Amino acid sequence: MADNYREIIAKAVCGKGRKYSKATHTVNPTHKPTSILGCWIINHDYKAKKDGEHVEVEGSYDINLWCSYNKNTKTEVVTDTVKYKDIIPLKIHDENTVSDEYDVVVRAIQQPNCLEATIAPNGHKILVQVEREFVGEILSETKLVVAVNPDGIVEEFDDDDHTDYDLDDEEFEDLDAEFLLGELDE
């Protein structure tokens, strides 16, 4: 390698993926429901691990369903714990890591949420539709190659010496809005 380049080992995102899921769960109330008064998803908990070319998320949440029965004269709250497993495929996956050690970071960008709760056609069960969405990242050590200034001179940036790139109102009105909405060629 030439003298004007250096290799730096850094921890970076080496894999990334996203997964949206919908699921329908069946809740069995004690009594035959007349109507559904509310449905909430609470106590969401999950953990993740790397499994080959994807991230596996295992978790659980509670469905709390409030319904009426006996011709809307009485109510009950039914709680059902649901376990799930989501597989997040890695759309970006860099094999050029310098270590076999990695960290898995998963964020729920859409916590489990009730989309709809309906009384099943047989009238004794309730169907609850739930959505959730995760983003998963794999962090590992990778090698970066950077150029080194052979003279060792660093130019300082002077705040007073920069160009003003702000648009005034007149320039802003002259912008072509169709350009902003157009598609980029790939």
PyMOL commands that set and color helices and strands:
alter all, ss='L'
color gray80, all
select helices_A, chain A and resi 159-161+169-173+177-181
alter helices_A, ss='H'
color red, helices_A
select strands_A, chain A and resi 5-27+33-51+54-69+74-89+92-93+97-119+126-147
alter strands_A, ss='S'
color yellow, strands_A
deselect
rebuild
show_as cartoon
